[in-house]
Amino acid sequence: MISHPTPMQDEPMNSPMPLSLDAVTWFKVTDSNGRTLRAEELKPGADLRDRLRLAHRNYQLQGWSVDALLPGRWNFCASKAGRQILIGIRLPAAQTLSTQTQIGA
């Protein structure tokens, strides 16, 4: 596994999404008001691209119109019956990561 510096949630996600990170990340689905509809913790080293591809395909099969899933993207939008949601990988909050690091030390 390639080691990447671990960005934090409050840092901009300007770089392409790596295959995996050495930190807990989150798969989240949010509505157009920013409310979390679903959250799934992904363990360090999880295949982030594969998780996003799986979600992309599942939403297509459920009849949602989905944005193209371009390489390096952290998320995609889906719409159905006038409803729009954002599906993506989220980074851990800085506070959560520092707590985990202290516990593991």
N, C-alpha and C positions, 0 to 999 in steps of 0.2 A: 504494500500500500504506500502511495506517495504521501509524504507528510506535507500538509499545508498549514500556514499560519491560521489560527482560529479567529475569524472575524466575530464581532459581537453584534447583537441585534440593533444597537444604536448606531452602528457604523453603516455607511451606505453599501449596498450590495451591487457595486458597479462592476465587479469582476465576474467572469463566467462561473457558473456553479461547477465545483469540482466533482469528481466521481464520488468522493466520500470526504468526511472530515473526522478528525480525531476528537470529536466532542459530540455531546448529545445535540441533535437537531430535532425539529418538529415538522411533521406533515400537517398542514392546516387547510381547512376550507372555511372561508369567511363570506358573509353576504355583503351586499352593496353598502350596508351601514357599518361594516367593520366587525359585526358580531361573529364570534367563532361558532361555526356549525358542527365542526368536527376537528379533533386534535389527536394526533398520534405521535408518541415519542419514538424517535428513531435512535437506536444505539450508536455509539461511536463506531465508525467504520462501515455503517450501512451504505448500500449502493443508492445514492440519492437520485441519480438519473433513472434507475430502474423503477424506483417507487413513483416518481413523477410520470414515467411512461405508462405504468400500470393504471394509475388514476386517470390519465388522459384517455386511455382505451376504455376503461369502465364507464366514464361519463359519456363517451360516444355511444356505447352500447345501450345506455339508458335513455338515449334520445336527446341529449344535450348537444347544442352547437358549440364546438370548442375551438379556441384559437390554435393556430399551428404551434406545435411544440418544437421550438428551434433549439439547436445545440447550445448549451451553456445557460439557458434560461432557468430562473429560479421558480417560475410560476406560469400559469396560463389562466385565461378567463373562460367561463362557460356560461351559456344562456339558454333558457328554456321557458316558454310561456310568459315572457316579460320579466323573468327573474334572472339576475346576473350574480354569479359567484366567482370568487378568486380561489384557485387551488394552487398550493405551492409549498415549498420548503422554507422554513423559517429558522433563523439562527437563535441560539440561546441568549437570554438576557445576560448582561455582564455580571450581575449579582449572582445568578444561578451558577454560572461557570466558576466564578471565584470561590463560591461555597464548596462546590464539588472538588476543586483543586485542594482546598485546605483540608477537607475530610480525607482525601486520598493520600495526603502527605505523611 
